[in-house]
Amino acid sequence: MKREVVHHDNHDSNNHTEIELQDQKSAGKGHVYQKAKSFNQKGDIQYQFHEFDDHHDEHHHLGRDSSTSPPHIVSGGQIFYVIDAESLRKGNAVIEIKDKTANPAALGLLGFGLTTFLLNLHNAGVYPLNSMVLAMGIFYGGIAQVLAGIFDWKRGNMFGMIAFLSYGLFWISLCALLILPKMGYGTASSPESMGWYLFIWGCFSTCMFVGTLKKAPYALVFVFFTVVILFFLLAAHNWTESVQLGKAAGIEGIICGLSAIYTAFGEILNETYGRTILPLGVRTPAPLKK
């Protein structure tokens, strides 16, 4: 038997955590139960479990309407869901706390995409480098992606954590390379050193691109492919100081930024509408071989 229980926070009906209960053994009177108390502490739903005997809790109201919800106790306005402890020990009952946090990928992709698009308009010769690009690099390209990486760490997504934290700190470091010399901290980086800086980020992006090939949506694969090309073009531009290479890198970077923006809005709109609005090339897992 499989039941799903939703705990709602009294202060905000939109914040809830789901408990999926798989119970294959009915709880009988006189059994030892497992009491799960859910509470909100600093915004995080946590769960405490301890055993009790229902004979010792007769002053509470014990609900056992299995057709609507699992056994529970109502005490002082709190609801305690009850699970047979023996079933838990034998593996007949399983509690799974579902992750209800929002997907931070769209935030990270927008931070990367919008900032990449604006910087490469400069590389393509549309306008000179100015404070608008630097501000976007520090705050949206940098801090927003760092936050997205921290949120992905919380969700257990190692790839997203590494990607967003790394590219967020890349943007912050790039802005620092341009700002610090003007503030009197160190000398400005030479074109040769900037070439190596961009080259090593191209190597990093190549490894991340390989990581997308297994199961990532094709839209994300394309984003990382264009990132790899962009870094190597920018490295070559700095080494050769070729104007044509710089403009080619700018055009390619515009494509890269737009692809990240498209992927981000695909994530947003597809989740909002519950259907495919912008195709992302999501791959379905191959069936397991028997």
Backbone as CSV, one residue per row, in Angstrom:
resi,resn,N_x,N_y,N_z,CA_x,CA_y,CA_z,C_x,C_y,C_z
1,MET,0.845,-1.193,0.000,0.000,0.000,0.000,0.876,1.237,0.000
2,LYS,0.550,2.187,-0.806,1.379,3.378,-0.940,0.524,4.607,-0.700
3,ARG,0.921,5.425,0.249,0.173,6.635,0.552,1.104,7.822,0.468
4,GLU,0.530,8.996,0.204,1.327,10.214,0.150,0.723,11.212,1.116
5,VAL,1.553,11.747,1.998,1.110,12.682,3.013,1.759,14.018,2.736
6,VAL,0.999,15.090,2.809,1.552,16.421,2.602,1.397,17.202,3.888
7,HIS,2.515,17.709,4.409,2.494,18.565,5.596,2.544,20.013,5.135
8,HIS,1.570,20.800,5.548,1.518,22.216,5.185,1.951,23.054,6.375
9,ASP,2.790,24.031,6.114,3.180,24.989,7.135,2.005,25.930,7.392
10,ASN,1.656,26.092,8.663,0.518,26.940,8.997,0.745,28.389,8.597
11,HIS,2.005,28.835,8.539,2.300,30.223,8.226,2.300,30.494,6.730
12,ASP,2.480,29.481,5.928,2.541,29.677,4.476,2.057,28.411,3.806
13,SER,0.858,28.456,3.233,0.267,27.256,2.644,1.004,26.816,1.405
14,ASN,1.865,27.669,0.851,2.603,27.291,-0.348,3.847,26.494,-0.018
15,ASN,4.309,26.571,1.233,5.491,25.820,1.630,5.048,24.491,2.208
16,HIS,5.422,23.408,1.588,5.063,22.107,2.133,6.114,21.091,1.764
17,THR,6.161,20.046,2.559,7.072,18.945,2.301,6.254,17.667,2.231
18,GLU,6.478,16.855,1.238,5.725,15.627,1.074,6.459,14.465,1.730
19,ILE,5.693,13.624,2.389,6.234,12.374,2.924,5.561,11.248,2.160
20,GLU,6.337,10.419,1.518,5.777,9.264,0.826,5.907,8.058,1.730
21,LEU,4.786,7.478,2.098,4.762,6.363,3.043,4.351,5.102,2.315
22,GLN,5.206,4.123,2.328,4.892,2.812,1.775,4.730,1.872,2.961
23,ASP,3.501,1.515,3.266,3.203,0.737,4.464,2.560,-0.571,4.042
24,GLN,3.194,-1.683,4.341,2.683,-2.985,3.953,2.151,-3.763,5.153
25,LYS,2.064,-3.084,6.295,1.589,-3.764,7.492,0.702,-2.820,8.274
26,SER,-0.479,-3.227,8.607,-1.384,-2.369,9.367,-0.914,-2.276,10.804
27,ALA,-1.133,-1.112,11.382,-0.738,-0.893,12.764,-1.875,-1.339,13.673
28,GLY,-1.605,-2.283,14.547,-2.622,-2.801,15.450,-2.515,-2.193,16.823
29,LYS,-3.582,-2.319,17.605,-3.595,-1.715,18.931,-2.632,-2.474,19.825
30,GLY,-1.888,-1.744,20.612,-0.905,-2.364,21.473,0.462,-2.448,20.846
31,HIS,0.550,-2.126,19.549,1.851,-2.143,18.872,2.670,-0.930,19.293
32,VAL,3.952,-1.022,19.057,4.822,0.135,19.220,4.824,0.909,17.909
33,TYR,4.671,2.225,18.008,4.603,3.059,16.822,5.814,3.963,16.729
34,GLN,6.010,4.476,15.544,7.042,5.479,15.317,6.326,6.804,15.106
35,LYS,6.647,7.814,15.913,5.982,9.104,15.809,6.901,10.071,15.072
36,ALA,6.400,10.676,14.009,7.192,11.616,13.215,6.638,13.007,13.432
37,LYS,7.397,13.844,14.082,6.970,15.214,14.339,7.630,16.118,13.309
38,SER,6.825,16.847,12.568,7.363,17.773,11.574,7.218,19.186,12.113
39,PHE,8.255,19.974,11.971,8.212,21.351,12.442,9.088,22.205,11.559
40,ASN,8.873,23.493,11.620,9.610,24.439,10.787,10.598,25.196,11.653
41,GLN,11.880,25.059,11.350,12.911,25.765,12.090,13.782,26.517,11.096
42,LYS,13.697,27.854,11.121,14.460,28.722,10.229,14.182,28.393,8.765
43,GLY,12.935,28.036,8.490,12.542,27.824,7.095,12.790,26.431,6.572
44,ASP,13.457,25.578,7.345,13.737,24.220,6.879,12.801,23.235,7.578
45,ILE,12.070,22.462,6.795,11.223,21.441,7.386,12.126,20.287,7.839
46,GLN,12.020,19.916,9.107,12.811,18.824,9.648,11.868,17.786,10.249
47,TYR,12.389,16.610,10.504,11.564,15.543,11.052,12.278,14.897,12.224
48,GLN,11.539,14.664,13.296,12.064,13.950,14.449,11.243,12.679,14.618
49,PHE,11.915,11.574,14.890,11.230,10.306,15.052,11.569,9.721,16.419
50,HIS,10.564,9.253,17.134,10.829,8.462,18.328,9.661,7.520,18.567
51,GLU,9.919,6.454,19.289,8.912,5.420,19.487,8.039,5.749,20.688
52,PHE,6.796,5.273,20.635,5.924,5.374,21.789,4.902,4.263,21.710
53,ASP,4.296,3.970,22.806,3.254,2.949,22.859,1.920,3.669,22.948
54,ASP,0.952,3.276,22.120,-0.293,4.036,22.079,-1.082,3.908,23.380
55,HIS,-0.790,2.897,24.216,-1.487,2.781,25.491,-1.113,3.929,26.420
56,HIS,0.088,4.504,26.226,0.557,5.572,27.094,0.158,6.941,26.573
57,ASP,-0.542,7.011,25.445,-0.904,8.298,24.859,-2.406,8.396,24.651
58,GLU,-3.182,7.848,25.630,-4.626,7.829,25.479,-5.224,9.225,25.576
59,HIS,-4.458,10.192,26.148,-4.978,11.538,26.268,-4.894,12.290,24.949
60,HIS,-4.221,11.717,23.958,-4.189,12.302,22.622,-5.292,11.673,21.778
61,HIS,-5.634,12.355,20.708,-6.571,11.776,19.759,-5.784,11.017,18.699
62,LEU,-6.019,9.710,18.589,-5.295,8.879,17.631,-6.199,8.618,16.442
63,GLY,-5.857,9.183,15.273,-6.637,8.978,14.061,-6.112,7.805,13.273
64,ARG,-7.011,6.938,12.777,-6.567,5.749,12.045,-7.416,5.530,10.806
65,ASP,-7.872,6.581,10.209,-8.665,6.447,8.993,-7.720,6.230,7.820
66,SER,-7.390,4.959,7.540,-6.382,4.652,6.519,-6.856,4.982,5.120
67,SER,-8.154,5.225,4.955,-8.635,5.545,3.610,-8.294,6.972,3.216
68,THR,-8.065,7.839,4.222,-7.763,9.234,3.913,-6.358,9.633,4.276
69,SER,-5.789,9.042,5.312,-4.450,9.415,5.734,-3.884,8.313,6.600
70,PRO,-2.579,8.283,6.781,-1.990,7.316,7.677,-2.352,7.652,9.112
71,PRO,-2.162,6.725,10.078,-2.470,7.017,11.478,-1.738,8.270,11.937
72,HIS,-2.433,9.087,12.726,-1.815,10.310,13.184,-2.386,10.705,14.543
73,ILE,-1.655,11.541,15.242,-2.088,12.060,16.533,-2.214,13.560,16.424
74,VAL,-3.298,14.114,16.936,-3.477,15.555,17.000,-3.307,15.978,18.447
75,SER,-2.330,16.831,18.701,-2.047,17.245,20.070,-1.598,18.694,20.067
76,GLY,-2.351,19.572,20.718,-1.956,20.973,20.827,-1.818,21.655,19.480
77,GLY,-2.655,21.265,18.522,-2.583,21.882,17.204,-1.521,21.275,16.309
78,GLN,-0.700,20.346,16.828,0.344,19.687,16.037,-0.190,18.348,15.533
79,ILE,0.247,17.964,14.357,-0.129,16.660,13.802,1.100,15.776,13.765
80,PHE,0.979,14.583,14.352,2.078,13.626,14.370,1.644,12.393,13.584
81,TYR,2.371,12.080,12.518,2.044,10.918,11.713,2.685,9.682,12.322
82,VAL,1.923,8.604,12.393,2.318,7.415,13.126,2.603,6.274,12.160
83,ILE,3.731,5.636,12.349,4.131,4.512,11.504,4.529,3.361,12.417
84,ASP,4.149,2.164,12.062,4.497,0.991,12.841,6.008,0.812,12.860
85,ALA,6.627,0.901,14.028,8.086,0.825,14.130,8.609,-0.539,13.697
86,GLU,7.821,-1.588,13.946,8.258,-2.925,13.545,8.354,-3.028,12.026
87,SER,7.405,-2.383,11.352,7.463,-2.374,9.884,8.680,-1.615,9.393
88,LEU,9.033,-0.528,10.086,10.224,0.220,9.707,11.472,-0.630,9.871
89,ARG,11.548,-1.355,10.985,12.743,-2.176,11.244,12.877,-3.290,10.217
90,LYS,11.754,-3.852,9.796,11.796,-4.968,8.854,11.867,-4.491,7.395
91,GLY,11.786,-3.190,7.191,11.838,-2.668,5.833,10.517,-2.712,5.110
92,ASN,9.404,-2.992,5.847,8.090,-3.027,5.213,7.482,-1.642,5.063
93,ALA,8.022,-0.665,5.781,7.549,0.711,5.660,8.743,1.595,5.364
94,VAL,8.591,2.460,4.395,9.680,3.320,3.956,9.193,4.768,3.957
95,ILE,9.988,5.659,4.538,9.676,7.081,4.493,10.623,7.743,3.507
96,GLU,10.069,8.432,2.542,10.880,9.171,1.576,10.445,10.631,1.609
97,ILE,11.361,11.530,1.971,11.065,12.953,1.997,11.417,13.529,0.629
98,LYS,10.423,13.982,-0.098,10.638,14.469,-1.453,11.200,15.889,-1.434
99,ASP,12.086,16.156,-2.373,12.679,17.486,-2.501,11.692,18.397,-3.216
100,LYS,11.225,19.436,-2.516,10.271,20.367,-3.107,10.890,21.737,-3.389
101,THR,12.233,21.820,-3.311,12.881,23.097,-3.592,12.859,23.365,-5.098
102,ALA,12.862,24.634,-5.460,12.806,25.023,-6.874,14.118,24.686,-7.577
103,ASN,14.015,24.416,-8.874,15.184,24.118,-9.687,15.961,25.404,-9.966
104,PRO,17.233,25.509,-9.517,17.990,26.750,-9.716,18.664,26.849,-11.077
105,ALA,18.509,25.837,-11.937,19.239,25.819,-13.206,18.896,27.021,-14.075
106,ALA,17.622,27.415,-14.100,17.230,28.537,-14.953,17.906,29.829,-14.506
107,LEU,18.003,30.041,-13.191,18.694,31.229,-12.682,20.154,31.229,-13.116
108,GLY,20.830,30.094,-12.951,22.227,30.020,-13.344,22.428,30.219,-14.833
109,LEU,21.565,29.616,-15.639,21.692,29.754,-17.090,21.422,31.187,-17.547
110,LEU,20.450,31.844,-16.913,20.180,33.239,-17.269,21.335,34.145,-16.848
111,GLY,21.887,33.892,-15.657,23.042,34.678,-15.235,24.192,34.536,-16.205
112,PHE,24.431,33.306,-16.651,25.504,33.073,-17.623,25.146,33.648,-18.991
113,GLY,23.923,33.358,-19.453,23.536,33.703,-20.814,23.447,35.194,-21.064
114,LEU,22.774,35.918,-20.172,22.615,37.357,-20.383,23.953,38.084,-20.322
115,THR,24.805,37.689,-19.362,26.093,38.354,-19.227,27.011,38.022,-20.409
116,THR,26.990,36.770,-20.859,27.792,36.375,-22.020,27.337,37.127,-23.272
117,PHE,26.038,37.258,-23.431,25.497,37.984,-24.584,25.978,39.443,-24.586
118,LEU,25.889,40.109,-23.442,26.267,41.530,-23.382,27.771,41.729,-23.558
119,LEU,28.590,40.848,-22.956,30.038,40.987,-23.120,30.446,40.794,-24.574
120,ASN,29.807,39.834,-25.235,30.229,39.540,-26.599,29.658,40.503,-27.633
121,LEU,28.670,41.290,-27.254,28.330,42.434,-28.105,29.507,43.402,-28.141
122,HIS,30.187,43.554,-26.989,31.413,44.366,-26.963,32.500,43.717,-27.812
123,ASN,32.707,42.397,-27.671,33.744,41.724,-28.452,33.484,41.811,-29.952
124,ALA,32.197,41.854,-30.317,31.851,41.952,-31.732,31.964,43.384,-32.251
125,GLY,32.260,44.338,-31.378,32.468,45.709,-31.802,31.247,46.597,-31.744
126,VAL,30.174,46.151,-31.059,28.952,46.962,-31.001,29.147,48.180,-30.116
127,TYR,29.829,48.013,-28.975,30.101,49.135,-28.069,31.371,48.818,-27.284
128,PRO,32.020,49.825,-26.723,33.238,49.587,-25.938,32.909,48.973,-24.582
129,LEU,33.917,48.389,-23.949,33.751,47.825,-22.613,33.409,48.950,-21.638
130,ASN,32.358,48.759,-20.835,31.928,49.800,-19.917,31.444,49.189,-18.603
131,SER,30.990,50.052,-17.703,30.596,49.597,-16.372,29.362,48.702,-16.401
132,MET,28.521,48.830,-17.435,27.350,47.965,-17.543,27.760,46.505,-17.621
133,VAL,28.756,46.206,-18.454,29.229,44.833,-18.592,29.861,44.354,-17.287
134,LEU,30.658,45.204,-16.645,31.304,44.821,-15.396,30.287,44.578,-14.291
135,ALA,29.261,45.415,-14.216,28.234,45.235,-13.183,27.469,43.932,-13.409
136,MET,27.125,43.646,-14.656,26.455,42.379,-14.967,27.350,41.197,-14.629
137,GLY,28.642,41.333,-14.922,29.575,40.253,-14.627,29.689,39.968,-13.144
138,ILE,29.699,41.007,-12.331,29.839,40.811,-10.884,28.557,40.252,-10.271
139,PHE,27.417,40.852,-10.629,26.189,40.532,-9.914,25.385,39.397,-10.546
140,TYR,25.036,39.521,-11.812,24.181,38.479,-12.402,25.000,37.319,-12.944
141,GLY,26.076,37.624,-13.653,26.928,36.538,-14.132,27.695,35.882,-12.999
142,GLY,28.045,36.657,-11.970,28.852,36.131,-10.877,28.040,35.655,-9.701
143,ILE,27.471,36.595,-8.942,26.803,36.233,-7.693,25.582,35.347,-7.934
144,ALA,24.778,35.655,-8.961,23.585,34.840,-9.226,23.964,33.395,-9.542
145,GLN,25.041,33.197,-10.313,25.460,31.827,-10.617,26.034,31.133,-9.385
146,VAL,26.733,31.861,-8.544,27.238,31.261,-7.310,26.076,30.791,-6.436
147,LEU,25.042,31.610,-6.334,23.863,31.207,-5.566,23.205,29.969,-6.180
148,ALA,23.100,29.946,-7.506,22.520,28.779,-8.175,23.347,27.527,-7.893
149,GLY,24.678,27.675,-7.863,25.531,26.535,-7.545,25.337,26.049,-6.131
150,ILE,25.163,26.973,-5.184,24.912,26.581,-3.793,23.570,25.866,-3.676
151,PHE,22.557,26.379,-4.384,21.251,25.719,-4.356,21.328,24.324,-4.972
152,ASP,22.111,24.173,-6.045,22.263,22.840,-6.648,23.012,21.898,-5.718
153,TRP,23.970,22.420,-4.954,24.635,21.596,-3.933,23.610,21.092,-2.925
154,LYS,22.702,21.955,-2.519,21.659,21.569,-1.567,20.784,20.471,-2.140
155,ARG,20.545,20.506,-3.448,19.711,19.490,-4.105,20.475,18.212,-4.432
156,GLY,21.787,18.200,-4.203,22.587,17.016,-4.485,23.002,16.881,-5.933
157,ASN,22.974,17.978,-6.690,23.347,17.954,-8.108,24.801,18.404,-8.245
158,MET,25.720,17.435,-8.348,27.139,17.772,-8.393,27.500,18.529,-9.664
159,PHE,26.966,18.101,-10.814,27.303,18.763,-12.073,26.868,20.227,-12.047
160,GLY,25.632,20.475,-11.643,25.146,21.842,-11.573,25.928,22.677,-10.578
161,MET,26.285,22.074,-9.444,27.057,22.793,-8.443,28.403,23.231,-9.005
162,ILE,29.118,22.296,-9.642,30.439,22.611,-10.194,30.324,23.651,-11.304
163,ALA,29.348,23.477,-12.191,29.207,24.388,-13.335,28.881,25.804,-12.880
164,PHE,27.854,25.953,-12.072,27.415,27.305,-11.704,28.390,27.996,-10.765
165,LEU,28.932,27.265,-9.795,29.921,27.891,-8.915,31.163,28.308,-9.704
166,SER,31.613,27.444,-10.598,32.840,27.732,-11.349,32.646,28.907,-12.303
167,TYR,31.581,28.879,-13.099,31.372,29.978,-14.053,30.994,31.271,-13.337
168,GLY,30.315,31.179,-12.203,30.037,32.383,-11.435,31.316,33.031,-10.931
169,LEU,32.221,32.203,-10.416,33.502,32.738,-9.937,34.396,33.158,-11.105
170,PHE,34.211,32.536,-12.277,34.929,33.009,-13.463,34.556,34.458,-13.764
171,TRP,33.256,34.762,-13.749,32.829,36.121,-14.061,33.356,37.114,-13.026
172,ILE,33.332,36.729,-11.767,33.839,37.632,-10.724,35.338,37.849,-10.905
173,SER,36.073,36.763,-11.211,37.520,36.899,-11.395,37.849,37.718,-12.642
174,LEU,37.055,37.558,-13.713,37.294,38.333,-14.928,37.103,39.827,-14.663
175,CYS,36.046,40.167,-13.931,35.824,41.582,-13.591,36.943,42.093,-12.689
176,ALA,37.402,41.242,-11.771,38.496,41.649,-10.881,39.774,41.904,-11.676
177,LEU,40.035,41.084,-12.700,41.219,41.279,-13.532,41.205,42.643,-14.233
178,LEU,40.005,43.130,-14.542,39.887,44.419,-15.218,39.854,45.592,-14.242
179,ILE,39.293,45.365,-13.055,39.096,46.460,-12.111,40.301,46.678,-11.193
180,LEU,40.907,45.585,-10.713,41.967,45.704,-9.699,43.148,46.564,-10.158
181,PRO,43.653,46.399,-11.396,44.776,47.267,-11.806,44.434,48.749,-11.788
182,LYS,43.180,49.088,-12.117,42.780,50.498,-12.101,42.671,51.044,-10.684
183,MET,42.553,50.126,-9.694,42.501,50.544,-8.296,43.879,50.535,-7.646
184,GLY,44.892,50.188,-8.441,46.256,50.172,-7.918,46.689,48.857,-7.321
185,TYR,45.887,47.802,-7.531,46.253,46.486,-7.000,46.818,45.622,-8.131
186,GLY,48.117,45.577,-8.261,48.751,44.762,-9.279,48.765,45.440,-10.639
187,THR,49.495,44.807,-11.541,49.596,45.328,-12.908,48.547,44.659,-13.793
188,ALA,48.192,45.323,-14.861,47.209,44.769,-15.792,47.761,43.509,-16.454
189,SER,46.874,42.550,-16.700,47.286,41.289,-17.317,47.670,41.525,-18.775
190,SER,48.741,40.881,-19.202,49.166,40.979,-20.596,48.261,40.126,-21.475
191,PRO,48.183,40.416,-22.778,47.386,39.572,-23.679,47.805,38.107,-23.624
192,GLU,49.110,37.844,-23.468,49.563,36.449,-23.397,49.000,35.748,-22.164
193,SER,49.067,36.412,-21.003,48.552,35.790,-19.783,47.036,35.630,-19.839
194,MET,46.339,36.592,-20.420,44.897,36.460,-20.583,44.547,35.312,-21.519
195,GLY,45.410,35.101,-22.534,45.197,33.968,-23.422,45.253,32.653,-22.670
196,TRP,46.259,32.513,-21.786,46.358,31.282,-21.003,45.203,31.157,-20.009
197,TYR,44.791,32.276,-19.452,43.633,32.290,-18.549,42.391,31.746,-19.257
198,LEU,42.135,32.234,-20.459,40.974,31.786,-21.218,41.147,30.367,-21.732
199,PHE,42.384,29.992,-22.036,42.647,28.630,-22.512,42.315,27.595,-21.439
200,ILE,42.726,27.856,-20.197,42.474,26.858,-19.147,40.984,26.750,-18.850
201,TRP,40.256,27.875,-19.010,38.809,27.807,-18.871,38.184,27.046,-20.040
202,GLY,38.817,27.107,-21.206,38.364,26.284,-22.326,38.553,24.806,-22.041
203,CYS,39.672,24.454,-21.402,39.911,23.045,-21.023,38.879,22.590,-20.003
204,PHE,38.625,23.445,-19.013,37.602,23.119,-18.010,36.251,22.909,-18.689
205,SER,35.895,23.805,-19.600,34.597,23.706,-20.274,34.511,22.461,-21.145
206,THR,35.642,22.026,-21.701,35.652,20.785,-22.483,35.275,19.596,-21.622
207,CYS,35.825,19.542,-20.413,35.494,18.450,-19.492,34.015,18.502,-19.110
208,MET,33.493,19.704,-18.879,32.077,19.831,-18.551,31.208,19.455,-19.743
209,PHE,31.654,19.799,-20.940,30.912,19.420,-22.150,30.813,17.906,-22.272
210,VAL,31.908,17.214,-22.003,31.887,15.744,-22.039,30.877,15.206,-21.027
211,GLY,30.762,15.894,-19.872,29.809,15.466,-18.861,28.363,15.600,-19.293
212,THR,28.075,16.471,-20.259,26.695,16.624,-20.731,26.292,15.555,-21.742
213,LEU,27.264,14.840,-22.306,26.963,13.954,-23.432,26.158,12.730,-23.032
214,LYS,26.212,12.349,-21.762,25.555,11.109,-21.349,24.041,11.231,-21.309
215,LYS,23.519,12.259,-20.634,22.061,12.306,-20.451,21.469,13.721,-20.415
216,ALA,22.283,14.756,-20.537,21.752,16.118,-20.471,20.892,16.420,-21.692
217,PRO,19.914,17.305,-21.575,19.138,17.724,-22.758,20.062,18.278,-23.842
218,TYR,19.686,18.071,-25.087,20.543,18.498,-26.194,20.749,20.013,-26.208
219,ALA,19.771,20.757,-25.703,19.942,22.209,-25.630,21.115,22.563,-24.719
220,LEU,21.246,21.855,-23.601,22.358,22.114,-22.684,23.682,21.646,-23.283
221,VAL,23.650,20.545,-24.016,24.855,20.083,-24.715,25.349,21.164,-25.670
222,PHE,24.417,21.786,-26.394,24.798,22.842,-27.335,25.383,24.049,-26.601
223,VAL,24.813,24.401,-25.457,25.349,25.525,-24.676,26.814,25.278,-24.328
224,PHE,27.113,24.101,-23.799,28.488,23.822,-23.396,29.417,23.703,-24.596
225,PHE,28.903,23.196,-25.717,29.723,23.127,-26.932,30.138,24.535,-27.375
226,THR,29.190,25.460,-27.351,29.518,26.828,-27.767,30.421,27.527,-26.747
227,VAL,30.303,27.160,-25.476,31.195,27.722,-24.455,32.637,27.311,-24.735
228,VAL,32.825,26.037,-25.075,34.172,25.534,-25.378,34.774,26.316,-26.552
229,ILE,34.017,26.432,-27.637,34.498,27.153,-28.812,34.817,28.603,-28.463
230,LEU,33.952,29.221,-27.658,34.134,30.625,-27.290,35.443,30.843,-26.537
231,PHE,35.724,30.024,-25.541,36.944,30.212,-24.755,38.194,30.043,-25.617
232,PHE,38.205,29.056,-26.484,39.388,28.835,-27.311,39.555,29.947,-28.352
233,LEU,38.451,30.462,-28.874,38.543,31.600,-29.799,39.078,32.846,-29.088
234,LEU,38.594,33.090,-27.866,39.076,34.242,-27.106,40.545,34.098,-26.734
235,ALA,40.951,32.861,-26.416,42.372,32.629,-26.111,43.225,32.921,-27.343
236,ALA,42.791,32.427,-28.500,43.540,32.672,-29.737,43.572,34.164,-30.075
237,HIS,42.468,34.848,-29.821,42.417,36.292,-30.070,43.441,37.037,-29.206
238,ASN,43.560,36.668,-27.943,44.522,37.338,-27.067,45.960,37.013,-27.449
239,TRP,46.214,35.785,-27.870,47.577,35.420,-28.247,48.013,36.121,-29.545
240,THR,47.080,36.191,-30.494,47.429,36.748,-31.808,47.089,38.233,-31.930
241,GLU,46.209,38.708,-31.036,45.701,40.089,-31.092,45.072,40.400,-32.449
242,SER,44.433,39.373,-33.012,43.767,39.509,-34.310,42.376,40.120,-34.116
243,VAL,42.095,41.212,-34.821,40.790,41.856,-34.730,39.704,40.933,-35.280
244,GLN,40.028,40.224,-36.381,39.055,39.331,-36.988,38.675,38.189,-36.038
245,LEU,39.677,37.634,-35.349,39.386,36.576,-34.378,38.538,37.104,-33.228
246,GLY,38.800,38.326,-32.802,38.025,38.923,-31.733,36.563,39.082,-32.111
247,LYS,36.319,39.537,-33.349,34.945,39.695,-33.806,34.269,38.333,-33.998
248,ALA,35.022,37.360,-34.503,34.459,36.012,-34.649,34.081,35.435,-33.291
249,ALA,34.951,35.657,-32.282,34.638,35.203,-30.924,33.406,35.918,-30.395
250,GLY,33.274,37.214,-30.715,32.104,37.954,-30.267,30.819,37.404,-30.855
251,ILE,30.818,37.103,-32.142,29.620,36.549,-32.788,29.289,35.181,-32.207
252,GLU,30.329,34.358,-32.045,30.103,33.025,-31.468,29.608,33.145,-30.030
253,GLY,30.122,34.121,-29.277,29.682,34.327,-27.905,28.236,34.785,-27.816
254,ILE,27.797,35.568,-28.785,26.387,35.975,-28.832,25.501,34.745,-29.008
255,ILE,25.918,33.843,-29.907,25.171,32.597,-30.107,25.159,31.775,-28.817
256,CYS,26.300,31.717,-28.146,26.414,30.970,-26.888,25.459,31.547,-25.832
257,GLY,25.480,32.880,-25.670,24.611,33.509,-24.688,23.142,33.288,-24.988
258,LEU,22.762,33.415,-26.251,21.370,33.213,-26.632,20.937,31.765,-26.400
259,SER,21.832,30.820,-26.642,21.473,29.411,-26.418,21.235,29.137,-24.936
260,ALA,22.029,29.771,-24.063,21.820,29.601,-22.621,20.503,30.250,-22.190
261,ILE,20.186,31.427,-22.765,18.926,32.096,-22.446,17.742,31.247,-22.907
262,TYR,17.839,30.682,-24.111,16.772,29.814,-24.629,16.558,28.620,-23.696
263,THR,17.650,27.989,-23.288,17.543,26.817,-22.416,16.920,27.192,-21.081
264,ALA,17.290,28.348,-20.539,16.733,28.790,-19.257,15.228,29.007,-19.369
265,PHE,14.789,29.710,-20.426,13.358,29.957,-20.561,12.601,28.685,-20.932
266,GLY,13.284,27.737,-21.570,12.667,26.428,-21.775,12.367,25.754,-20.450
267,GLU,13.332,25.810,-19.529,13.117,25.247,-18.193,11.954,25.942,-17.487
268,ILE,11.922,27.271,-17.576,10.897,28.041,-16.869,9.507,27.785,-17.447
269,LEU,9.364,27.951,-18.752,8.043,27.850,-19.372,7.515,26.424,-19.377
270,ASN,8.382,25.457,-19.622,7.925,24.071,-19.643,7.433,23.623,-18.270
271,GLU,8.118,24.075,-17.214,7.675,23.724,-15.870,6.422,24.493,-15.481
272,THR,6.332,25.750,-15.879,5.174,26.569,-15.535,3.900,26.045,-16.178
273,TYR,3.973,25.673,-17.456,2.787,25.217,-18.180,2.562,23.703,-18.074
274,GLY,3.534,22.987,-17.560,3.377,21.548,-17.417,3.408,20.796,-18.732
275,ARG,3.928,21.422,-19.754,4.062,20.768,-21.062,5.197,21.460,-21.818
276,THR,5.564,20.907,-22.972,6.679,21.455,-23.731,6.249,22.694,-24.492
277,ILE,6.771,23.841,-24.083,6.571,25.102,-24.793,7.781,25.378,-25.688
278,LEU,8.970,25.255,-25.112,10.221,25.381,-25.869,10.931,24.024,-25.810
279,PRO,11.089,23.342,-26.940,11.758,22.033,-26.926,13.208,22.169,-26.462
280,LEU,13.614,21.278,-25.563,14.981,21.272,-25.050,15.747,20.013,-25.436
281,GLY,15.072,19.099,-26.110,15.743,17.855,-26.479,16.013,16.973,-25.283
282,VAL,15.030,16.897,-24.377,15.196,16.060,-23.187,15.248,14.604,-23.608
283,ARG,16.225,13.888,-23.088,16.400,12.477,-23.452,15.757,11.579,-22.411
284,THR,15.008,10.605,-22.887,14.385,9.641,-21.974,15.372,8.534,-21.674
285,PRO,15.437,8.082,-20.413,16.388,7.018,-20.072,16.096,5.742,-20.846
286,ALA,17.138,5.065,-21.245,16.987,3.792,-21.950,16.443,2.748,-20.979
287,PRO,15.551,1.861,-21.443,14.991,0.827,-20.549,16.097,-0.113,-20.075
288,LEU,15.959,-0.568,-18.831,16.950,-1.487,-18.272,16.831,-2.848,-18.927
289,LYS,17.984,-3.414,-19.226,17.977,-4.743,-19.832,17.799,-5.814,-18.745
290,LYS,16.906,-6.744,-19.027,16.667,-7.827,-18.047,17.722,-8.913,-18.189
